[in-house]
Amino acid sequence: MKTKQELLTQITQLTSNIETNYPELYTFLLEEPITIPSEKHPHIDIPELQDYLNTLKQELKHHIENHKTK
């Protein structure tokens, strides 16, 4: 199992990659409700970070598959 720090590092790297190489997707990610907590002080632990990382990976994969340059 990955640590919180490892997951945060992966999330940061993937987000940076998306921002640099897929700015149109990055703009969309900033609007995702998943990034806006509904609680004042949400508890974010390993499962939540892993879910968010998986979501980012899925969004990037979907974007690449559906927006291939010709």
matplotlib code that plots the C-alpha trace (Angstrom):
import matplotlib.pyplot as plt

x = [0.0, 1.2, 1.8, 0.0, 3.2, 3.6, 0.0, 0.3, 3.5, 1.9, -1.2, 1.1, 3.1, 0.1, -1.6, 1.5, 1.7, -2.0, -1.5, 1.6, 0.5, -3.3, -4.3, -7.8, -8.3, -6.6, -9.2, -11.9, -10.3, -10.4, -14.2, -14.7, -16.8, -14.7, -12.0, -14.4, -15.1, -18.6, -17.3, -15.4, -12.5, -12.8, -10.9, -8.7, -6.8, -5.1, -8.4, -9.6, -6.2, -6.0, -9.6, -8.6, -5.4, -7.4, -10.0, -7.2, -5.7, -9.1, -9.8, -6.5, -6.9, -10.4, -9.2, -6.3, -8.5, -11.2, -9.1, -6.3, -4.8, -5.0]
y = [0.0, 3.5, 6.1, 9.5, 11.2, 8.8, 9.4, 13.1, 13.1, 11.0, 13.3, 16.4, 14.8, 13.7, 17.1, 18.9, 16.6, 17.4, 21.1, 21.2, 18.7, 18.8, 22.4, 21.9, 18.9, 20.8, 23.5, 20.9, 19.3, 22.7, 22.6, 19.1, 19.0, 16.2, 18.8, 21.0, 19.5, 19.8, 19.8, 22.5, 20.2, 17.0, 13.9, 12.9, 9.8, 7.1, 5.7, 9.2, 10.1, 6.8, 7.3, 10.8, 9.6, 6.9, 9.5, 11.7, 8.7, 7.7, 11.3, 11.6, 8.2, 9.1, 12.4, 10.9, 8.2, 10.7, 13.7, 12.1, 14.6, 13.5]
z = [0.0, -0.9, 1.7, 1.8, 0.6, -2.3, -3.4, -3.1, -5.1, -7.9, -7.9, -8.1, -11.0, -12.9, -12.4, -13.6, -16.7, -17.5, -16.9, -19.2, -22.0, -21.9, -20.8, -22.1, -19.8, -16.9, -17.2, -16.9, -13.8, -12.0, -12.3, -11.0, -7.9, -6.4, -5.7, -3.7, -0.2, 1.1, 4.7, 6.4, 7.5, 5.4, 6.4, 3.5, 3.9, 1.7, 0.2, -0.8, -2.3, -4.2, -5.5, -6.7, -8.3, -10.1, -11.3, -12.7, -14.5, -16.0, -17.1, -18.8, -20.5, -21.7, -23.0, -24.9, -26.4, -27.5, -28.5, -30.6, -33.0, -36.6]

ax = plt.figure().add_subplot(projection="3d")
ax.plot(x, y, z, "-o")
ax.set_aspect("equal")
plt.show()
